[in-house]
């Protein structure tokens, strides 16, 4: 009986030892798996941080580019507007000089007929070789004040702005003034009273006017409460 009891005690001790070894192995495997997961999590976190930093850097670069683009977009129109304004001023000065020259009595002729002031020979602005049976000079009808009296206002405006520096421009201007239109030297366009001015002084008159918009609409527009300063009137004696 004692031998069997000793044998059972040894067997039980061996089983207990085996169970302890198996439990130890399981704990080691669990620890190893936990460490592996921790390393993977750290790697992902680092990758996410790097990606986040890259995204932040990209966002900052995009913001810088957008700011630069905005600055460029804002600056360019200003420069263009300035250039356009300068070009318009030069064109306006040239138009004014030509208009005043063409409207002078010397160019139009004091009686407004085809003889004009200097009787010079017709010189085409765009010379071209044409057959002999083609007209070689301006027809007398286009050099007659009687013809211009029959033209409508829109045609007179067209001749004034597109026949610059010619006798026809001056004759168109003369007919427009006969129809109570007055040339404004600052705005380089024609104004006509829509009604009697509300205020008249020695230097200006103010009221409602009709003006010809040759630049944007090629039409007549009404301007309320407009001050027409006499210093800009082409012929102050009118």
Biotite code that builds the C-alpha atoms (Angstrom):
import biotite.structure as struc

atoms = struc.array([
    struc.Atom([0.000, 0.000, 0.000], chain_id="A", res_id=1, res_name="UNK", atom_name="CA", element="C"),
    struc.Atom([2.805, 2.385, 0.846], chain_id="A", res_id=2, res_name="UNK", atom_name="CA", element="C"),
    struc.Atom([4.526, 1.711, -2.492], chain_id="A", res_id=3, res_name="UNK", atom_name="CA", element="C"),
    struc.Atom([1.338, 2.404, -4.424], chain_id="A", res_id=4, res_name="UNK", atom_name="CA", element="C"),
    struc.Atom([0.805, 5.639, -2.485], chain_id="A", res_id=5, res_name="UNK", atom_name="CA", element="C"),
    struc.Atom([4.345, 6.758, -3.254], chain_id="A", res_id=6, res_name="UNK", atom_name="CA", element="C"),
    struc.Atom([3.874, 5.928, -6.928], chain_id="A", res_id=7, res_name="UNK", atom_name="CA", element="C"),
    struc.Atom([0.609, 7.937, -7.050], chain_id="A", res_id=8, res_name="UNK", atom_name="CA", element="C"),
    struc.Atom([2.273, 10.912, -5.377], chain_id="A", res_id=9, res_name="UNK", atom_name="CA", element="C"),
    struc.Atom([5.115, 10.891, -7.936], chain_id="A", res_id=10, res_name="UNK", atom_name="CA", element="C"),
    struc.Atom([2.623, 10.688, -10.848], chain_id="A", res_id=11, res_name="UNK", atom_name="CA", element="C"),
    struc.Atom([0.589, 13.548, -9.429], chain_id="A", res_id=12, res_name="UNK", atom_name="CA", element="C"),
    struc.Atom([3.737, 15.671, -9.029], chain_id="A", res_id=13, res_name="UNK", atom_name="CA", element="C"),
    struc.Atom([4.713, 14.983, -12.661], chain_id="A", res_id=14, res_name="UNK", atom_name="CA", element="C"),
    struc.Atom([1.234, 15.995, -13.881], chain_id="A", res_id=15, res_name="UNK", atom_name="CA", element="C"),
    struc.Atom([1.318, 19.153, -11.783], chain_id="A", res_id=16, res_name="UNK", atom_name="CA", element="C"),
    struc.Atom([4.748, 20.035, -13.235], chain_id="A", res_id=17, res_name="UNK", atom_name="CA", element="C"),
    struc.Atom([3.462, 19.460, -16.775], chain_id="A", res_id=18, res_name="UNK", atom_name="CA", element="C"),
    struc.Atom([0.435, 21.700, -16.144], chain_id="A", res_id=19, res_name="UNK", atom_name="CA", element="C"),
    struc.Atom([2.681, 24.432, -14.743], chain_id="A", res_id=20, res_name="UNK", atom_name="CA", element="C"),
    struc.Atom([4.978, 24.211, -17.807], chain_id="A", res_id=21, res_name="UNK", atom_name="CA", element="C"),
    struc.Atom([1.987, 24.417, -20.182], chain_id="A", res_id=22, res_name="UNK", atom_name="CA", element="C"),
    struc.Atom([0.587, 27.430, -18.321], chain_id="A", res_id=23, res_name="UNK", atom_name="CA", element="C"),
    struc.Atom([3.980, 29.141, -18.441], chain_id="A", res_id=24, res_name="UNK", atom_name="CA", element="C"),
    struc.Atom([4.188, 28.552, -22.213], chain_id="A", res_id=25, res_name="UNK", atom_name="CA", element="C"),
    struc.Atom([0.709, 29.993, -22.706], chain_id="A", res_id=26, res_name="UNK", atom_name="CA", element="C"),
    struc.Atom([1.635, 33.098, -20.722], chain_id="A", res_id=27, res_name="UNK", atom_name="CA", element="C"),
    struc.Atom([4.797, 33.546, -22.780], chain_id="A", res_id=28, res_name="UNK", atom_name="CA", element="C"),
    struc.Atom([2.821, 33.246, -26.018], chain_id="A", res_id=29, res_name="UNK", atom_name="CA", element="C"),
    struc.Atom([0.252, 35.774, -24.752], chain_id="A", res_id=30, res_name="UNK", atom_name="CA", element="C"),
    struc.Atom([3.006, 38.184, -23.774], chain_id="A", res_id=31, res_name="UNK", atom_name="CA", element="C"),
    struc.Atom([4.665, 37.778, -27.178], chain_id="A", res_id=32, res_name="UNK", atom_name="CA", element="C"),
    struc.Atom([1.360, 38.410, -28.985], chain_id="A", res_id=33, res_name="UNK", atom_name="CA", element="C"),
    struc.Atom([0.668, 41.461, -26.841], chain_id="A", res_id=34, res_name="UNK", atom_name="CA", element="C"),
    struc.Atom([4.141, 42.846, -27.586], chain_id="A", res_id=35, res_name="UNK", atom_name="CA", element="C"),
    struc.Atom([3.628, 42.229, -31.316], chain_id="A", res_id=36, res_name="UNK", atom_name="CA", element="C"),
    struc.Atom([0.279, 44.042, -31.255], chain_id="A", res_id=37, res_name="UNK", atom_name="CA", element="C"),
    struc.Atom([1.836, 46.927, -29.334], chain_id="A", res_id=38, res_name="UNK", atom_name="CA", element="C"),
    struc.Atom([4.624, 47.259, -31.918], chain_id="A", res_id=39, res_name="UNK", atom_name="CA", element="C"),
    struc.Atom([2.086, 47.176, -34.775], chain_id="A", res_id=40, res_name="UNK", atom_name="CA", element="C"),
    struc.Atom([-0.038, 49.800, -33.064], chain_id="A", res_id=41, res_name="UNK", atom_name="CA", element="C"),
    struc.Atom([2.992, 52.022, -32.532], chain_id="A", res_id=42, res_name="UNK", atom_name="CA", element="C"),
    struc.Atom([3.973, 51.590, -36.193], chain_id="A", res_id=43, res_name="UNK", atom_name="CA", element="C"),
    struc.Atom([0.465, 52.510, -37.368], chain_id="A", res_id=44, res_name="UNK", atom_name="CA", element="C"),
    struc.Atom([0.383, 55.493, -35.055], chain_id="A", res_id=45, res_name="UNK", atom_name="CA", element="C"),
    struc.Atom([3.725, 56.669, -36.385], chain_id="A", res_id=46, res_name="UNK", atom_name="CA", element="C"),
    struc.Atom([2.539, 56.172, -39.952], chain_id="A", res_id=47, res_name="UNK", atom_name="CA", element="C"),
    struc.Atom([-0.653, 58.099, -39.214], chain_id="A", res_id=48, res_name="UNK", atom_name="CA", element="C"),
    struc.Atom([1.332, 60.904, -37.635], chain_id="A", res_id=49, res_name="UNK", atom_name="CA", element="C"),
    struc.Atom([3.620, 61.023, -40.665], chain_id="A", res_id=50, res_name="UNK", atom_name="CA", element="C"),
    struc.Atom([0.617, 61.039, -42.993], chain_id="A", res_id=51, res_name="UNK", atom_name="CA", element="C"),
    struc.Atom([-1.019, 63.721, -40.886], chain_id="A", res_id=52, res_name="UNK", atom_name="CA", element="C"),
    struc.Atom([2.139, 65.805, -41.007], chain_id="A", res_id=53, res_name="UNK", atom_name="CA", element="C"),
    struc.Atom([2.332, 65.321, -44.775], chain_id="A", res_id=54, res_name="UNK", atom_name="CA", element="C"),
    struc.Atom([-1.307, 66.328, -45.100], chain_id="A", res_id=55, res_name="UNK", atom_name="CA", element="C"),
    struc.Atom([-0.681, 69.388, -42.952], chain_id="A", res_id=56, res_name="UNK", atom_name="CA", element="C"),
    struc.Atom([2.347, 70.245, -45.060], chain_id="A", res_id=57, res_name="UNK", atom_name="CA", element="C"),
    struc.Atom([0.336, 69.748, -48.247], chain_id="A", res_id=58, res_name="UNK", atom_name="CA", element="C"),
    struc.Atom([-2.478, 71.868, -46.841], chain_id="A", res_id=59, res_name="UNK", atom_name="CA", element="C"),
    struc.Atom([0.002, 74.584, -45.898], chain_id="A", res_id=60, res_name="UNK", atom_name="CA", element="C"),
    struc.Atom([1.544, 74.420, -49.373], chain_id="A", res_id=61, res_name="UNK", atom_name="CA", element="C"),
    struc.Atom([-1.916, 74.578, -50.954], chain_id="A", res_id=62, res_name="UNK", atom_name="CA", element="C"),
    struc.Atom([-2.816, 77.543, -48.760], chain_id="A", res_id=63, res_name="UNK", atom_name="CA", element="C"),
    struc.Atom([0.417, 79.274, -49.760], chain_id="A", res_id=64, res_name="UNK", atom_name="CA", element="C"),
    struc.Atom([-0.270, 78.551, -53.429], chain_id="A", res_id=65, res_name="UNK", atom_name="CA", element="C"),
    struc.Atom([-3.856, 79.753, -53.078], chain_id="A", res_id=66, res_name="UNK", atom_name="CA", element="C"),
    struc.Atom([-2.668, 82.910, -51.336], chain_id="A", res_id=67, res_name="UNK", atom_name="CA", element="C"),
    struc.Atom([-0.094, 83.479, -54.060], chain_id="A", res_id=68, res_name="UNK", atom_name="CA", element="C"),
    struc.Atom([-2.709, 82.842, -56.743], chain_id="A", res_id=69, res_name="UNK", atom_name="CA", element="C"),
    struc.Atom([-5.110, 85.199, -55.005], chain_id="A", res_id=70, res_name="UNK", atom_name="CA", element="C"),
    struc.Atom([-2.425, 87.849, -54.807], chain_id="A", res_id=71, res_name="UNK", atom_name="CA", element="C"),
    struc.Atom([-1.608, 87.343, -58.475], chain_id="A", res_id=72, res_name="UNK", atom_name="CA", element="C"),
    struc.Atom([-5.252, 87.392, -59.449], chain_id="A", res_id=73, res_name="UNK", atom_name="CA", element="C"),
    struc.Atom([-5.833, 90.507, -57.408], chain_id="A", res_id=74, res_name="UNK", atom_name="CA", element="C"),
    struc.Atom([-2.743, 92.274, -58.677], chain_id="A", res_id=75, res_name="UNK", atom_name="CA", element="C"),
    struc.Atom([-3.061, 91.438, -62.370], chain_id="A", res_id=76, res_name="UNK", atom_name="CA", element="C"),
    struc.Atom([-6.460, 93.075, -62.976], chain_id="A", res_id=77, res_name="UNK", atom_name="CA", element="C"),
    struc.Atom([-5.239, 96.183, -61.187], chain_id="A", res_id=78, res_name="UNK", atom_name="CA", element="C"),
    struc.Atom([-2.244, 96.374, -63.510], chain_id="A", res_id=79, res_name="UNK", atom_name="CA", element="C"),
    struc.Atom([-4.437, 95.663, -66.517], chain_id="A", res_id=80, res_name="UNK", atom_name="CA", element="C"),
    struc.Atom([-6.954, 98.274, -65.438], chain_id="A", res_id=81, res_name="UNK", atom_name="CA", element="C"),
    struc.Atom([-4.186, 100.820, -65.036], chain_id="A", res_id=82, res_name="UNK", atom_name="CA", element="C"),
    struc.Atom([-2.811, 100.010, -68.489], chain_id="A", res_id=83, res_name="UNK", atom_name="CA", element="C"),
    struc.Atom([-6.275, 100.180, -70.024], chain_id="A", res_id=84, res_name="UNK", atom_name="CA", element="C"),
    struc.Atom([-6.912, 103.520, -68.332], chain_id="A", res_id=85, res_name="UNK", atom_name="CA", element="C"),
    struc.Atom([-3.641, 104.915, -69.702], chain_id="A", res_id=86, res_name="UNK", atom_name="CA", element="C"),
    struc.Atom([-4.455, 103.602, -73.191], chain_id="A", res_id=87, res_name="UNK", atom_name="CA", element="C"),
    struc.Atom([-7.932, 105.116, -73.011], chain_id="A", res_id=88, res_name="UNK", atom_name="CA", element="C"),
    struc.Atom([-6.507, 108.470, -71.975], chain_id="A", res_id=89, res_name="UNK", atom_name="CA", element="C"),
    struc.Atom([-4.127, 108.452, -74.956], chain_id="A", res_id=90, res_name="UNK", atom_name="CA", element="C"),
    struc.Atom([-6.919, 107.413, -77.309], chain_id="A", res_id=91, res_name="UNK", atom_name="CA", element="C"),
    struc.Atom([-9.190, 110.072, -75.840], chain_id="A", res_id=92, res_name="UNK", atom_name="CA", element="C"),
    struc.Atom([-6.569, 112.761, -76.332], chain_id="A", res_id=93, res_name="UNK", atom_name="CA", element="C"),
    struc.Atom([-6.069, 111.698, -79.948], chain_id="A", res_id=94, res_name="UNK", atom_name="CA", element="C"),
    struc.Atom([-9.825, 111.611, -80.606], chain_id="A", res_id=95, res_name="UNK", atom_name="CA", element="C"),
    struc.Atom([-10.284, 115.031, -79.053], chain_id="A", res_id=96, res_name="UNK", atom_name="CA", element="C"),
    struc.Atom([-7.493, 116.543, -81.129], chain_id="A", res_id=97, res_name="UNK", atom_name="CA", element="C"),
    struc.Atom([-8.868, 115.046, -84.343], chain_id="A", res_id=98, res_name="UNK", atom_name="CA", element="C"),
    struc.Atom([-12.430, 116.014, -83.511], chain_id="A", res_id=99, res_name="UNK", atom_name="CA", element="C"),
    struc.Atom([-11.584, 119.616, -82.745], chain_id="A", res_id=100, res_name="UNK", atom_name="CA", element="C"),
    struc.Atom([-9.483, 119.842, -85.893], chain_id="A", res_id=101, res_name="UNK", atom_name="CA", element="C"),
    struc.Atom([-12.217, 118.332, -88.046], chain_id="A", res_id=102, res_name="UNK", atom_name="CA", element="C"),
    struc.Atom([-14.904, 120.573, -86.539], chain_id="A", res_id=103, res_name="UNK", atom_name="CA", element="C"),
    struc.Atom([-12.993, 123.761, -87.204], chain_id="A", res_id=104, res_name="UNK", atom_name="CA", element="C"),
    struc.Atom([-14.407, 126.249, -89.678], chain_id="A", res_id=105, res_name="UNK", atom_name="CA", element="C"),
    struc.Atom([-11.276, 125.888, -91.802], chain_id="A", res_id=106, res_name="UNK", atom_name="CA", element="C"),
    struc.Atom([-11.966, 122.194, -92.497], chain_id="A", res_id=107, res_name="UNK", atom_name="CA", element="C"),
    struc.Atom([-15.729, 122.316, -92.830], chain_id="A", res_id=108, res_name="UNK", atom_name="CA", element="C"),
    struc.Atom([-16.074, 125.593, -94.679], chain_id="A", res_id=109, res_name="UNK", atom_name="CA", element="C"),
    struc.Atom([-17.984, 128.557, -93.385], chain_id="A", res_id=110, res_name="UNK", atom_name="CA", element="C"),
    struc.Atom([-20.971, 127.900, -95.654], chain_id="A", res_id=111, res_name="UNK", atom_name="CA", element="C"),
    struc.Atom([-20.991, 124.151, -94.970], chain_id="A", res_id=112, res_name="UNK", atom_name="CA", element="C"),
    struc.Atom([-20.985, 123.207, -98.654], chain_id="A", res_id=113, res_name="UNK", atom_name="CA", element="C"),
    struc.Atom([-18.743, 120.841, -100.586], chain_id="A", res_id=114, res_name="UNK", atom_name="CA", element="C"),
    struc.Atom([-16.072, 123.450, -101.217], chain_id="A", res_id=115, res_name="UNK", atom_name="CA", element="C"),
    struc.Atom([-14.802, 123.170, -97.648], chain_id="A", res_id=116, res_name="UNK", atom_name="CA", element="C"),
    struc.Atom([-12.028, 125.356, -96.375], chain_id="A", res_id=117, res_name="UNK", atom_name="CA", element="C"),
    struc.Atom([-8.975, 124.213, -98.281], chain_id="A", res_id=118, res_name="UNK", atom_name="CA", element="C"),
    struc.Atom([-10.431, 122.479, -101.353], chain_id="A", res_id=119, res_name="UNK", atom_name="CA", element="C"),
    struc.Atom([-7.704, 119.803, -101.102], chain_id="A", res_id=120, res_name="UNK", atom_name="CA", element="C"),
    struc.Atom([-7.681, 116.693, -103.246], chain_id="A", res_id=121, res_name="UNK", atom_name="CA", element="C"),
    struc.Atom([-9.199, 113.523, -101.835], chain_id="A", res_id=122, res_name="UNK", atom_name="CA", element="C"),
    struc.Atom([-6.617, 111.156, -100.352], chain_id="A", res_id=123, res_name="UNK", atom_name="CA", element="C"),
    struc.Atom([-7.871, 107.626, -99.534], chain_id="A", res_id=124, res_name="UNK", atom_name="CA", element="C"),
    struc.Atom([-6.965, 106.312, -96.098], chain_id="A", res_id=125, res_name="UNK", atom_name="CA", element="C"),
    struc.Atom([-6.572, 102.745, -97.389], chain_id="A", res_id=126, res_name="UNK", atom_name="CA", element="C"),
    struc.Atom([-5.264, 102.971, -100.916], chain_id="A", res_id=127, res_name="UNK", atom_name="CA", element="C"),
    struc.Atom([-5.997, 100.097, -103.297], chain_id="A", res_id=128, res_name="UNK", atom_name="CA", element="C"),
    struc.Atom([-5.678, 99.564, -107.037], chain_id="A", res_id=129, res_name="UNK", atom_name="CA", element="C"),
    struc.Atom([-9.121, 99.546, -108.639], chain_id="A", res_id=130, res_name="UNK", atom_name="CA", element="C"),
    struc.Atom([-10.410, 99.482, -112.218], chain_id="A", res_id=131, res_name="UNK", atom_name="CA", element="C"),
    struc.Atom([-10.708, 102.852, -113.938], chain_id="A", res_id=132, res_name="UNK", atom_name="CA", element="C"),
    struc.Atom([-14.509, 102.675, -113.966], chain_id="A", res_id=133, res_name="UNK", atom_name="CA", element="C"),
    struc.Atom([-14.567, 102.560, -110.137], chain_id="A", res_id=134, res_name="UNK", atom_name="CA", element="C"),
    struc.Atom([-15.107, 105.914, -108.386], chain_id="A", res_id=135, res_name="UNK", atom_name="CA", element="C"),
    struc.Atom([-11.748, 107.515, -107.701], chain_id="A", res_id=136, res_name="UNK", atom_name="CA", element="C"),
    struc.Atom([-12.982, 110.234, -105.347], chain_id="A", res_id=137, res_name="UNK", atom_name="CA", element="C"),
    struc.Atom([-15.706, 110.866, -102.788], chain_id="A", res_id=138, res_name="UNK", atom_name="CA", element="C"),
    struc.Atom([-19.095, 111.477, -104.367], chain_id="A", res_id=139, res_name="UNK", atom_name="CA", element="C"),
    struc.Atom([-20.259, 115.065, -104.093], chain_id="A", res_id=140, res_name="UNK", atom_name="CA", element="C"),
    struc.Atom([-23.329, 113.950, -102.140], chain_id="A", res_id=141, res_name="UNK", atom_name="CA", element="C"),
    struc.Atom([-21.087, 112.951, -99.237], chain_id="A", res_id=142, res_name="UNK", atom_name="CA", element="C"),
    struc.Atom([-19.504, 116.374, -99.236], chain_id="A", res_id=143, res_name="UNK", atom_name="CA", element="C"),
    struc.Atom([-22.774, 118.309, -99.138], chain_id="A", res_id=144, res_name="UNK", atom_name="CA", element="C"),
    struc.Atom([-24.362, 119.783, -96.033], chain_id="A", res_id=145, res_name="UNK", atom_name="CA", element="C"),
    struc.Atom([-27.782, 119.123, -97.592], chain_id="A", res_id=146, res_name="UNK", atom_name="CA", element="C"),
    struc.Atom([-27.040, 115.393, -97.486], chain_id="A", res_id=147, res_name="UNK", atom_name="CA", element="C"),
    struc.Atom([-25.979, 115.520, -93.845], chain_id="A", res_id=148, res_name="UNK", atom_name="CA", element="C"),
    struc.Atom([-29.197, 117.316, -92.916], chain_id="A", res_id=149, res_name="UNK", atom_name="CA", element="C"),
    struc.Atom([-31.124, 114.245, -94.093], chain_id="A", res_id=150, res_name="UNK", atom_name="CA", element="C"),
    struc.Atom([-29.094, 111.745, -92.051], chain_id="A", res_id=151, res_name="UNK", atom_name="CA", element="C"),
    struc.Atom([-30.456, 110.358, -88.808], chain_id="A", res_id=152, res_name="UNK", atom_name="CA", element="C"),
    struc.Atom([-28.657, 110.918, -85.518], chain_id="A", res_id=153, res_name="UNK", atom_name="CA", element="C"),
    struc.Atom([-27.186, 107.394, -85.296], chain_id="A", res_id=154, res_name="UNK", atom_name="CA", element="C"),
    struc.Atom([-25.577, 107.767, -88.730], chain_id="A", res_id=155, res_name="UNK", atom_name="CA", element="C"),
    struc.Atom([-24.120, 111.121, -87.732], chain_id="A", res_id=156, res_name="UNK", atom_name="CA", element="C"),
    struc.Atom([-22.592, 109.538, -84.634], chain_id="A", res_id=157, res_name="UNK", atom_name="CA", element="C"),
    struc.Atom([-21.117, 106.753, -86.756], chain_id="A", res_id=158, res_name="UNK", atom_name="CA", element="C"),
    struc.Atom([-19.517, 109.238, -89.148], chain_id="A", res_id=159, res_name="UNK", atom_name="CA", element="C"),
    struc.Atom([-18.176, 111.304, -86.254], chain_id="A", res_id=160, res_name="UNK", atom_name="CA", element="C"),
    struc.Atom([-16.472, 108.377, -84.499], chain_id="A", res_id=161, res_name="UNK", atom_name="CA", element="C"),
    struc.Atom([-15.404, 106.318, -87.530], chain_id="A", res_id=162, res_name="UNK", atom_name="CA", element="C"),
    struc.Atom([-14.411, 109.029, -90.021], chain_id="A", res_id=163, res_name="UNK", atom_name="CA", element="C"),
    struc.Atom([-11.960, 110.801, -87.733], chain_id="A", res_id=164, res_name="UNK", atom_name="CA", element="C"),
    struc.Atom([-9.825, 113.556, -89.158], chain_id="A", res_id=165, res_name="UNK", atom_name="CA", element="C"),
    struc.Atom([-11.981, 113.948, -92.278], chain_id="A", res_id=166, res_name="UNK", atom_name="CA", element="C"),
    struc.Atom([-14.214, 116.705, -93.548], chain_id="A", res_id=167, res_name="UNK", atom_name="CA", element="C"),
    struc.Atom([-17.162, 114.336, -93.106], chain_id="A", res_id=168, res_name="UNK", atom_name="CA", element="C"),
    struc.Atom([-16.449, 114.102, -89.383], chain_id="A", res_id=169, res_name="UNK", atom_name="CA", element="C"),
    struc.Atom([-16.594, 117.864, -89.099], chain_id="A", res_id=170, res_name="UNK", atom_name="CA", element="C"),
    struc.Atom([-19.796, 118.077, -91.094], chain_id="A", res_id=171, res_name="UNK", atom_name="CA", element="C"),
    struc.Atom([-21.385, 115.377, -88.917], chain_id="A", res_id=172, res_name="UNK", atom_name="CA", element="C"),
    struc.Atom([-20.355, 117.319, -85.821], chain_id="A", res_id=173, res_name="UNK", atom_name="CA", element="C"),
    struc.Atom([-21.818, 120.500, -87.247], chain_id="A", res_id=174, res_name="UNK", atom_name="CA", element="C"),
    struc.Atom([-25.136, 118.786, -87.944], chain_id="A", res_id=175, res_name="UNK", atom_name="CA", element="C"),
    struc.Atom([-25.208, 117.254, -84.432], chain_id="A", res_id=176, res_name="UNK", atom_name="CA", element="C"),
    struc.Atom([-24.722, 120.688, -82.927], chain_id="A", res_id=177, res_name="UNK", atom_name="CA", element="C"),
    struc.Atom([-27.518, 121.973, -85.126], chain_id="A", res_id=178, res_name="UNK", atom_name="CA", element="C"),
    struc.Atom([-29.703, 119.285, -83.545], chain_id="A", res_id=179, res_name="UNK", atom_name="CA", element="C"),
    struc.Atom([-28.825, 120.663, -80.064], chain_id="A", res_id=180, res_name="UNK", atom_name="CA", element="C"),
    struc.Atom([-26.173, 118.071, -79.216], chain_id="A", res_id=181, res_name="UNK", atom_name="CA", element="C"),
    struc.Atom([-23.085, 119.354, -77.419], chain_id="A", res_id=182, res_name="UNK", atom_name="CA", element="C"),
    struc.Atom([-19.693, 117.649, -77.307], chain_id="A", res_id=183, res_name="UNK", atom_name="CA", element="C"),
    struc.Atom([-18.182, 117.011, -73.864], chain_id="A", res_id=184, res_name="UNK", atom_name="CA", element="C"),
    struc.Atom([-14.372, 117.215, -74.076], chain_id="A", res_id=185, res_name="UNK", atom_name="CA", element="C"),
    struc.Atom([-13.766, 115.232, -70.873], chain_id="A", res_id=186, res_name="UNK", atom_name="CA", element="C"),
    struc.Atom([-16.011, 112.257, -71.683], chain_id="A", res_id=187, res_name="UNK", atom_name="CA", element="C"),
    struc.Atom([-15.544, 112.610, -75.467], chain_id="A", res_id=188, res_name="UNK", atom_name="CA", element="C"),
    struc.Atom([-19.201, 112.067, -76.157], chain_id="A", res_id=189, res_name="UNK", atom_name="CA", element="C"),
    struc.Atom([-22.293, 114.048, -77.052], chain_id="A", res_id=190, res_name="UNK", atom_name="CA", element="C"),
    struc.Atom([-24.867, 115.359, -74.587], chain_id="A", res_id=191, res_name="UNK", atom_name="CA", element="C"),
    struc.Atom([-28.307, 116.837, -75.144], chain_id="A", res_id=192, res_name="UNK", atom_name="CA", element="C"),
    struc.Atom([-30.662, 118.441, -72.632], chain_id="A", res_id=193, res_name="UNK", atom_name="CA", element="C"),
    struc.Atom([-33.534, 116.137, -71.768], chain_id="A", res_id=194, res_name="UNK", atom_name="CA", element="C"),
    struc.Atom([-35.292, 119.070, -70.133], chain_id="A", res_id=195, res_name="UNK", atom_name="CA", element="C"),
    struc.Atom([-34.436, 122.551, -68.996], chain_id="A", res_id=196, res_name="UNK", atom_name="CA", element="C"),
    struc.Atom([-31.586, 122.515, -66.422], chain_id="A", res_id=197, res_name="UNK", atom_name="CA", element="C"),
    struc.Atom([-32.592, 122.725, -62.779], chain_id="A", res_id=198, res_name="UNK", atom_name="CA", element="C"),
    struc.Atom([-29.631, 124.961, -62.048], chain_id="A", res_id=199, res_name="UNK", atom_name="CA", element="C"),
    struc.Atom([-27.556, 127.275, -64.250], chain_id="A", res_id=200, res_name="UNK", atom_name="CA", element="C"),
    struc.Atom([-24.487, 129.226, -63.131], chain_id="A", res_id=201, res_name="UNK", atom_name="CA", element="C"),
    struc.Atom([-21.609, 130.960, -64.883], chain_id="A", res_id=202, res_name="UNK", atom_name="CA", element="C"),
    struc.Atom([-19.482, 127.796, -64.763], chain_id="A", res_id=203, res_name="UNK", atom_name="CA", element="C"),
    struc.Atom([-21.936, 124.908, -65.088], chain_id="A", res_id=204, res_name="UNK", atom_name="CA", element="C"),
    struc.Atom([-25.506, 123.786, -65.514], chain_id="A", res_id=205, res_name="UNK", atom_name="CA", element="C"),
    struc.Atom([-27.148, 120.799, -63.837], chain_id="A", res_id=206, res_name="UNK", atom_name="CA", element="C"),
    struc.Atom([-30.141, 118.708, -64.742], chain_id="A", res_id=207, res_name="UNK", atom_name="CA", element="C"),
    struc.Atom([-31.238, 115.649, -66.744], chain_id="A", res_id=208, res_name="UNK", atom_name="CA", element="C"),
    struc.Atom([-29.363, 114.925, -69.978], chain_id="A", res_id=209, res_name="UNK", atom_name="CA", element="C"),
    struc.Atom([-29.332, 112.366, -72.741], chain_id="A", res_id=210, res_name="UNK", atom_name="CA", element="C"),
    struc.Atom([-25.894, 111.222, -73.839], chain_id="A", res_id=211, res_name="UNK", atom_name="CA", element="C"),
    struc.Atom([-24.622, 108.932, -76.573], chain_id="A", res_id=212, res_name="UNK", atom_name="CA", element="C"),
    struc.Atom([-22.831, 105.849, -75.240], chain_id="A", res_id=213, res_name="UNK", atom_name="CA", element="C"),
    struc.Atom([-20.370, 105.105, -78.046], chain_id="A", res_id=214, res_name="UNK", atom_name="CA", element="C"),
    struc.Atom([-18.085, 102.937, -75.916], chain_id="A", res_id=215, res_name="UNK", atom_name="CA", element="C"),
    struc.Atom([-20.257, 100.141, -74.485], chain_id="A", res_id=216, res_name="UNK", atom_name="CA", element="C"),
    struc.Atom([-23.775, 100.201, -75.884], chain_id="A", res_id=217, res_name="UNK", atom_name="CA", element="C"),
    struc.Atom([-23.788, 102.404, -78.988], chain_id="A", res_id=218, res_name="UNK", atom_name="CA", element="C"),
    struc.Atom([-27.071, 103.870, -77.843], chain_id="A", res_id=219, res_name="UNK", atom_name="CA", element="C"),
    struc.Atom([-28.565, 106.890, -76.144], chain_id="A", res_id=220, res_name="UNK", atom_name="CA", element="C"),
    struc.Atom([-28.846, 106.839, -72.355], chain_id="A", res_id=221, res_name="UNK", atom_name="CA", element="C"),
    struc.Atom([-30.398, 109.209, -69.833], chain_id="A", res_id=222, res_name="UNK", atom_name="CA", element="C"),
    struc.Atom([-28.354, 110.726, -67.017], chain_id="A", res_id=223, res_name="UNK", atom_name="CA", element="C"),
    struc.Atom([-30.171, 112.304, -64.092], chain_id="A", res_id=224, res_name="UNK", atom_name="CA", element="C"),
    struc.Atom([-28.692, 115.060, -61.924], chain_id="A", res_id=225, res_name="UNK", atom_name="CA", element="C"),
    struc.Atom([-25.714, 115.565, -64.235], chain_id="A", res_id=226, res_name="UNK", atom_name="CA", element="C"),
    struc.Atom([-23.491, 118.619, -63.889], chain_id="A", res_id=227, res_name="UNK", atom_name="CA", element="C"),
    struc.Atom([-22.221, 119.852, -67.262], chain_id="A", res_id=228, res_name="UNK", atom_name="CA", element="C"),
    struc.Atom([-19.243, 122.096, -66.550], chain_id="A", res_id=229, res_name="UNK", atom_name="CA", element="C"),
    struc.Atom([-18.752, 124.688, -69.255], chain_id="A", res_id=230, res_name="UNK", atom_name="CA", element="C"),
    struc.Atom([-14.988, 124.229, -69.219], chain_id="A", res_id=231, res_name="UNK", atom_name="CA", element="C"),
    struc.Atom([-15.555, 120.862, -70.916], chain_id="A", res_id=232, res_name="UNK", atom_name="CA", element="C"),
    struc.Atom([-17.898, 122.244, -73.551], chain_id="A", res_id=233, res_name="UNK", atom_name="CA", element="C"),
    struc.Atom([-16.306, 122.044, -77.002], chain_id="A", res_id=234, res_name="UNK", atom_name="CA", element="C"),
    struc.Atom([-17.657, 125.453, -77.987], chain_id="A", res_id=235, res_name="UNK", atom_name="CA", element="C"),
    struc.Atom([-18.395, 127.589, -74.876], chain_id="A", res_id=236, res_name="UNK", atom_name="CA", element="C"),
    struc.Atom([-20.034, 130.231, -77.072], chain_id="A", res_id=237, res_name="UNK", atom_name="CA", element="C"),
    struc.Atom([-22.915, 127.867, -77.827], chain_id="A", res_id=238, res_name="UNK", atom_name="CA", element="C"),
])
